[in-house]
Amino acid sequence: MKSTSDLFNEIIPLGRLIHMVNQKKDRLLNDYLSPMDITATQFKVLCSIRCEVCITPVELKKVLSVDLGALTRMLDRLVCKGWIERRPNPNDKRGVLVQLTSDGAAMCERCHELVGQTLHQELTKNLTADEVVTLEHLLKKILP
């Protein structure tokens, strides 16, 4: 007879498992980043802007899969912290571009240094090296 945990593990759909891993990753990120006065969500916004150098809020919304209203409030907080700036979009007189300030780029770098390897080790501590390689391979196959 199967245990309750075995039955539970069999019925959790893949999407739910991925969501649960993402939540665990965000909890860990929040724990690691809290001494630096930055949240996991703020860190992800900074990283996304850093990757694109300069990006519109609408493009950022698509990258992060978040509500535009919530993103606007987040961007306002990041402007107040001095980590990003908005500037006019030369290609759209009604729009703005968002970019990191030098303080924002420095914060992003400090966060990467703090979190990088530690987060990876914590998330994969129960996996063998081969399992980590396999997991990365399979996850990349799922993504476009």
Contact map, one row per residue, 1 for C-alpha under 8 A:
111000000000000000000000000000000000000000000000000000000000000000000000000000000000000000000000000000000000000000000000000000000000000000000000
111101100000000000000000000000000000000000000000000000000000000000000000000000000000000000000000000000000000000000000000000000000000000000000000
111111100000000000000000000000000000000000000000000000000000000000000000000000000000000000000000000000000000000000000000000000000000000000000000
011111110000000000000000000000000000000000000000000000000000000000000000000000000000000000000000000000000000000000000000000000000000000000000000
001111111000000000000000000000000000000000000000000000000000000000000000000000000000000000000000000000000000000000000000000000000000000000000000
011111111100000000000000000000000000000000000000000000000000000000000000000000000000000000000000000000000000000000000000000000000000000000000000
011111111110000000000000000000000000000000000000000000000000000000000000000000000000000000000000000000000000000000000000000000000000000000000000
000111111111000000000000000000000000000000000000000000000000000000000000000000000000000000000000000000000000000000000000000000000000000000000000
000011111111000000000000000000000000000000000000000000000000000000000000000000000000000000000000000000000000000000000000000000000000000000000000
000001111111000000000000000000000000000000000000000000000000000000000000000000000000000000000000000000000000000000000000000000000000000000000000
000000111111100000000000000000000000000000000000000000000000000000000000000000000000000000000000000000000000000000000000000000000000000000000000
000000011111110110000000000000000000000000000000000000000000000000000000000000000000000000000000000000000000000000000000000000000000000000000000
000000000011111110000000000000000000000000000000000000000000000000000000000000000000000000000000000000000000000000000000000000000000000000000000
000000000001111111000000000000000000000000000000000000000000000000000000000000000000000000000000000000000000000000000000000000000000000000000000
000000000000111111100000000000000000000000000000000000000000000000000000000000000000000000000000000000000000000000000000000000000000000000000000
000000000001111111110000000000000000000000000000000000000000000000000000000000000000000000000000000000000000000000000000000000000000000000000000
000000000001111111111000000000000000000000000000000000000000000000000000000000000000000000000000000000000000000000000000000000000000000000000000
000000000000011111111100000000000000000000000000000000000000000000000000000000000000000000000000000000000000000000000000000000000000000000000000
000000000000001111111110000000000000000000000000000000000000000000000000000000000000000000000000000000000000000000000000000000000000000000000000
000000000000000111111111000000000000000000000000000000000000000000000000000000000000000000000000000000000000000000000000000000000000000000000000
000000000000000011111111100000000000000000000000000000000000000000000000000000000000000000000000000000000000000000000000000000000000000000000000
000000000000000001111111110000000000000000000000000000000000000000000000000000000000000000000000000000000000000000000000000000000000000000000000
000000000000000000111111111000000000000000000000000000000000000000000000000000000000000000000000000000000000000000000000000000000000000000000000
000000000000000000011111111100000000000000000000000000000000000000000000000000000000000000000000000000000000000000000000000000000000000000000000
000000000000000000001111111110000000000000000000000000000000000000000000000000000000000000000000000000000000000000000010001000000000000000000000
000000000000000000000111111111000000000100000000000000000000000000000000000000000000000000000000000000000000000000000000000000000000000000000000
000000000000000000000011111111100000000100000000000000000000000000000000000000000000000000000000000000000000000000000000000000000000000000000000
000000000000000000000001111111110000000000000000000000000000000000000000000000000000000000000000000000000000000000000010000000000000000000000000
000000000000000000000000111111111000001100000000000000000000000000000000000000000000000000000000000000000000000000100010000000000000000000000000
000000000000000000000000011111111100011100000000000000000000000000000000000000000000000000000000000000000000000000000000000000000000000000000000
000000000000000000000000001111111100000000000000000000000000000000000000000000000000000000000000000000000000000000000000000000000000000000000000
000000000000000000000000000111111110000000000000000000000000000000000000000000000000000000000000000000000000000001100000000000000000000000000000
000000000000000000000000000011111111111100000000000000000000000000000000000000000000000000000000000000000000001001100000000000000000000000000000
000000000000000000000000000001111111111000000000000000000000000000000000000000000000000000000000000000000000000000000000000000000000000000000000
000000000000000000000000000000011111110000000000000000000000000000000000000000000000000000000000000000000000000000000000000000000000000000000000
000000000000000000000000000000001111110000000000000000000000000000000000000000000000000000000000000000000000000000000000000000000000000000000000
000000000000000000000000000000001111111000000000000000000000000000000000000000000000000000000000000000000000000000000000000000000000000000000000
000000000000000000000000000001001111111101100000000000000000000000000000000000000000000000000000000000000000000000000000000000000000000000000000
000000000000000000000000000011001100111111100000000000000000000000000000000000000000000000000000000000000000000000000000000000000000000000000000
000000000000000000000000011011001000011111110000000000000000000000000000000000000000000000000000000000000000000000000000000000000000000000000000
000000000000000000000000000000000000001111111000000000000000000000000000000000000000000000000000000000000000000000000000000000000000000000000000
000000000000000000000000000000000000011111111100000000000000000000000000010001000000000000000000000000000000000000000000000000000000000000000000
000000000000000000000000000000000000011111111110000000000000000000000000000000000000000000000000000000000001001000000000000000000000000000000000
000000000000000000000000000000000000000111111111000000000000000000000000000000000000000000000000000000000000000000000000000000000000000000000000
000000000000000000000000000000000000000011111111100000000001000100000000000000000000000000000000000000000000000000000000000000000000000000000000
000000000000000000000000000000000000000001111111110000000000000000000000000000000011000000000000000100011001000000000000000000000000000000000000
000000000000000000000000000000000000000000111111111000000000000000000000000000000000000000000000000000000001000000000000000000000000000000000000
000000000000000000000000000000000000000000011111111100000001001100000000000000000000000000000000000000000000000000000000000000000000000000000000
000000000000000000000000000000000000000000001111111111100001000000000000000000000000000000000000011100000000000000000000000000000000000000000000
000000000000000000000000000000000000000000000111111111000000000000000000000000000000000000000000001100001000000000000000000000000000000000000000
000000000000000000000000000000000000000000000011111110000000000000000000000000000000000000000000000000000000000000000000000000000000000000000000
000000000000000000000000000000000000000000000001111111100000000000000000000000000000000000000000000000000000000000000000000000000000000000000000
000000000000000000000000000000000000000000000000111111100000000000000000000000000000000000000000001100000000000000000000000000000000000000000000
000000000000000000000000000000000000000000000000110111110000000000000000000000000000000000000000111100000000000000000000000000000000000000000000
000000000000000000000000000000000000000000000000100111111011000000000000000000000000000000000000111000000000000000000000000000000000000000000000
000000000000000000000000000000000000000000000000000001111111000000000000000000000000000000000011110000000000000000000000000000000000000000000000
000000000000000000000000000000000000000000000000000000111111100000010011000000000000000000000001110000000000000000000000000000000000000000000000
000000000000000000000000000000000000000000000000000000011111110000010000000000000000000000000000000000000000000000000000000000000000000000000000
000000000000000000000000000000000000000000000000000000111111111000000000000000000000000000000000000000000000000000000000000000000000000000000000
000000000000000000000000000000000000000000001001100000111111111100000000000000000000000000000000000000000000000000000000000000000000000000000000
000000000000000000000000000000000000000000000000000000001111111111110010000000000000000000000000000000000000000000000000000000000000000000000000
000000000000000000000000000000000000000000000000000000000111111111000000000000000000000000000000000000000000000000000000000000000000000000000000
000000000000000000000000000000000000000000000001000000000011111110000000000000000000000000000000000000000000000000000000000000000000000000000000
000000000000000000000000000000000000000000001001000000000001111111000000000000000000000000000000000000000000000000000000000000000000000000000000
000000000000000000000000000000000000000000000000000000000000111111100000000000000000000000000000000000000000000000000000000000000000000000000000
000000000000000000000000000000000000000000000000000000000000110111110110000000000000000000000000000000000000000000000000000000000000000000000000
000000000000000000000000000000000000000000000000000000000000100011111110000000000000000000000000000000000000000000000000000000000000000000000000
000000000000000000000000000000000000000000000000000000001100100001111111000000000000000000000000000000000000000000000000000000000000000000000000
000000000000000000000000000000000000000000000000000000000000000000111111100000000000000000000000000000000000000000000000000000000000000000000000
000000000000000000000000000000000000000000000000000000000000000001111111110000000000000000000000000000000000000000000000000000000000000000000000
000000000000000000000000000000000000000000000000000000001000100001111111111000000000000000000000000000000000000000000000000000000000000000000000
000000000000000000000000000000000000000000000000000000001000000000011111111100000000000000000000000000000000000000000000000000000000000000000000
000000000000000000000000000000000000000000000000000000000000000000001111111110000000000000000000000000000000000000000000000000000000000000000000
000000000000000000000000000000000000000001000000000000000000000000000111111111000000000000000000000000000000000000000000000000000000000000000000
000000000000000000000000000000000000000000000000000000000000000000000011111111100001000000000000000000000000000000000000000000000000000000000000
000000000000000000000000000000000000000000000000000000000000000000000001111111110000000000000000000000000000000000000000000000000000000000000000
000000000000000000000000000000000000000000000000000000000000000000000000111111111000000000000000000000000000000000000000000000000000000000000000
000000000000000000000000000000000000000001000000000000000000000000000000011111111111000000000000000000000000000000000000000000000000000000000000
000000000000000000000000000000000000000000000000000000000000000000000000001111111111110000000000000000000000000000000000000000000000000000000000
000000000000000000000000000000000000000000000000000000000000000000000000000111111110000000000000000000000000000000000000000000000000000000000000
000000000000000000000000000000000000000000000000000000000000000000000000000011111111000000000000000000000000000000000000000000000000000000000000
000000000000000000000000000000000000000000000000000000000000000000000000000001111111100000000000000010110000000000000000000000000000000000000000
000000000000000000000000000000000000000000000100000000000000000000000000000001111111100000000000000111111010000000000000000000000000000000000000
000000000000000000000000000000000000000000000100000000000000000000000000001001101111110000000000011110010000000000000000000000000000000000000000
000000000000000000000000000000000000000000000000000000000000000000000000000000100111111000000000011110000000000000000000000000000000000000000000
000000000000000000000000000000000000000000000000000000000000000000000000000000100001111100000001111000000000000000000000000000000000000000000000
000000000000000000000000000000000000000000000000000000000000000000000000000000000000111110000001110000000000000000000000000000000000000000000000
000000000000000000000000000000000000000000000000000000000000000000000000000000000000011111011111100000000000000000000000000000000000000000000000
000000000000000000000000000000000000000000000000000000000000000000000000000000000000001111111111100000000000000000000000000000000000000000000000
000000000000000000000000000000000000000000000000000000000000000000000000000000000000000111111000000000000000000000000000000000000000000000000000
000000000000000000000000000000000000000000000000000000000000000000000000000000000000000011111000000000000000000000000000000000000000000000000000
000000000000000000000000000000000000000000000000000000000000000000000000000000000000000111111111000000000000000000000000000000000000000000000000
000000000000000000000000000000000000000000000000000000000000000000000000000000000000000111111111000000000000000000000000000000000000000000000000
000000000000000000000000000000000000000000000000000000000000000000000000000000000000000110011111000000000000000000000000000000000000000000000000
000000000000000000000000000000000000000000000000000000010000000000000000000000000000000110011111100000000000000000000000000000000000000000000000
000000000000000000000000000000000000000000000000000000011000000000000000000000000000011110011111110000000000000000000000000000000000000000000000
000000000000000000000000000000000000000000000000000001111000000000000000000000000000011110000011111000000000000000000000000000000000000000000000
000000000000000000000000000000000000000000000000100001111000000000000000000000000001111000000001111100000000000000000000000000000000000000000000
000000000000000000000000000000000000000000000000110011100000000000000000000000000001110000000000111110000000000000000000000000000000000000000000
000000000000000000000000000000000000000000000100110011000000000000000000000000000011100000000000011111111000000000000000000000000000000000000000
000000000000000000000000000000000000000000000000000000000000000000000000000000000111100000000000001111111000000000000000000000000000000000000000
000000000000000000000000000000000000000000000000000000000000000000000000000000000010000000000000000111111100000000000000000000000000000000000000
000000000000000000000000000000000000000000000000000000000000000000000000000000000110000000000000000111111110000000000000000000000000000000000000
000000000000000000000000000000000000000000000100000000000000000000000000000000000111000000000000000111111111000000000000000000000000000000000000
000000000000000000000000000000000000000000000100010000000000000000000000000000000010000000000000000111111111100000000000000000000000000000000000
000000000000000000000000000000000000000000000000000000000000000000000000000000000000000000000000000001111111110000000000000000000000000000000000
000000000000000000000000000000000000000000000000000000000000000000000000000000000010000000000000000000111111111000000000000000000000000000000000
000000000000000000000000000000000000000000100110000000000000000000000000000000000000000000000000000000011111111100000000000000000000000000000000
000000000000000000000000000000000000000000000000000000000000000000000000000000000000000000000000000000001111111110000000000000000000000000000000
000000000000000000000000000000000000000000000000000000000000000000000000000000000000000000000000000000000111111111000000000000000000000000000000
000000000000000000000000000000001000000000100000000000000000000000000000000000000000000000000000000000000011111111110000000000000000000000000000
000000000000000000000000000000000000000000000000000000000000000000000000000000000000000000000000000000000001111111110000000000000000000000000000
000000000000000000000000000000000000000000000000000000000000000000000000000000000000000000000000000000000000111111110000000000000000000000000000
000000000000000000000000000000011000000000000000000000000000000000000000000000000000000000000000000000000000011111110100000000000000000000000000
000000000000000000000000000010011000000000000000000000000000000000000000000000000000000000000000000000000000001111111110000000000000000000000000
000000000000000000000000000000000000000000000000000000000000000000000000000000000000000000000000000000000000001111111111000000000000000000000000
000000000000000000000000000000000000000000000000000000000000000000000000000000000000000000000000000000000000000000111111100000000000000000000000
000000000000000000000000000000000000000000000000000000000000000000000000000000000000000000000000000000000000000001111111110000000000000000000000
000000000000000000000000100110000000000000000000000000000000000000000000000000000000000000000000000000000000000000111111111000000000000000000000
000000000000000000000000000000000000000000000000000000000000000000000000000000000000000000000000000000000000000000011111111100000000000000000000
000000000000000000000000000000000000000000000000000000000000000000000000000000000000000000000000000000000000000000001111111110000000000000000000
000000000000000000000000000000000000000000000000000000000000000000000000000000000000000000000000000000000000000000000111111110000000000000000000
000000000000000000000000100000000000000000000000000000000000000000000000000000000000000000000000000000000000000000000011111111000000000000000000
000000000000000000000000000000000000000000000000000000000000000000000000000000000000000000000000000000000000000000000001111111110001000000000000
000000000000000000000000000000000000000000000000000000000000000000000000000000000000000000000000000000000000000000000000111111110000000000000000
000000000000000000000000000000000000000000000000000000000000000000000000000000000000000000000000000000000000000000000000001111110000000000000000
000000000000000000000000000000000000000000000000000000000000000000000000000000000000000000000000000000000000000000000000000111111111000000000000
000000000000000000000000000000000000000000000000000000000000000000000000000000000000000000000000000000000000000000000000000111111111000000000000
000000000000000000000000000000000000000000000000000000000000000000000000000000000000000000000000000000000000000000000000000000111111100000000000
000000000000000000000000000000000000000000000000000000000000000000000000000000000000000000000000000000000000000000000000000000111111110000000000
000000000000000000000000000000000000000000000000000000000000000000000000000000000000000000000000000000000000000000000000000000111111111000000000
000000000000000000000000000000000000000000000000000000000000000000000000000000000000000000000000000000000000000000000000000100111111111100000000
000000000000000000000000000000000000000000000000000000000000000000000000000000000000000000000000000000000000000000000000000000001111111110000000
000000000000000000000000000000000000000000000000000000000000000000000000000000000000000000000000000000000000000000000000000000000111111111000000
000000000000000000000000000000000000000000000000000000000000000000000000000000000000000000000000000000000000000000000000000000000011111111100000
000000000000000000000000000000000000000000000000000000000000000000000000000000000000000000000000000000000000000000000000000000000001111111110000
000000000000000000000000000000000000000000000000000000000000000000000000000000000000000000000000000000000000000000000000000000000000111111111000
000000000000000000000000000000000000000000000000000000000000000000000000000000000000000000000000000000000000000000000000000000000000011111111100
000000000000000000000000000000000000000000000000000000000000000000000000000000000000000000000000000000000000000000000000000000000000001111111110
000000000000000000000000000000000000000000000000000000000000000000000000000000000000000000000000000000000000000000000000000000000000000111111111
000000000000000000000000000000000000000000000000000000000000000000000000000000000000000000000000000000000000000000000000000000000000000011111111
000000000000000000000000000000000000000000000000000000000000000000000000000000000000000000000000000000000000000000000000000000000000000001111111
000000000000000000000000000000000000000000000000000000000000000000000000000000000000000000000000000000000000000000000000000000000000000000111111
000000000000000000000000000000000000000000000000000000000000000000000000000000000000000000000000000000000000000000000000000000000000000000011111
